C-alpha cells in the first residue's frame, strides 16, 4: 500500500504538469476557450506535442515498474498510474480553467497515431477500469496466487482495446477538416469496455485458485 500511495502522489503531480501544459497551449491557440473546430497547429508544434505525449507514456511505464517484485506488478503499477493521472488531469483542468463544463464535454484525448476524440466521461471510465484491474492484479499476487491469462483472453483484451480506440478515432478526419463531432459511438465503446471487464473478471476468478509459481 505504501508503494501505491507514492504512485498516487506521482500521478497527481504529473497530472498537474500535464494540465499546466494544456493551459499554455489553450492560451495560445484557444484564447476564448477550447472548442471545436480544432485549430490546426504548425507541423513542428504537432511533432513536439506528439513526442510529449509519447514521453508521458514512457514516464508512467518506467515509474510503474519501480519497486515492483514481478512483471505483473510492474504492469499493474503502470495501469494504476495511467488511471489516476488521467482522472486528475481533468480534475486539475477544472481547477485551473473551470473546464470541462460537464462530463459530456468533448475533448481531444490523444494524438497518436491520429487524433482521438470523445466526451470526458469516456476516458474517465477507462481510467477507473485500469485502476480496478491494477488492484485486482496486486491483490492476486499479494495473496500468493498466479496470474493466469489464456490465449483466448489475451486476444479478447486486444479486441477490447481496439474497439475502444475505434470509438475514439472514427471521426478524426471530420475533426481535422473543420468539422464538429456530434455523436459518440457509445455502442462500440461499451462493447470494448464490457469485453475488457469480462476478461478481467474471468481471469481474476480463475487466478484465485492458482498457486503462485504455476505456469500462467
Buried (B, 14 or more C-beta within 10 A) or exposed (E): EEBBEEBBEBBBEBBBEBBEEBBEBBEEEEEEEBEBEBEEBEEEEEEEBBEEBEEBEEBBBEBBBEBBEEEBBBBBBBBBBBBBBBBBBBBBBBEBBEBBEEEEBBBBBBBEEBBBBBBBBBBBBBBEBBBBBBBBBBBBBEEEBBBBBEEEBEEBBEBBBEBBBBBBBBBBEBBEEEBEBEEBBEEBBBBBBEBBBEBBEBBBEBBEEBEBEEEE
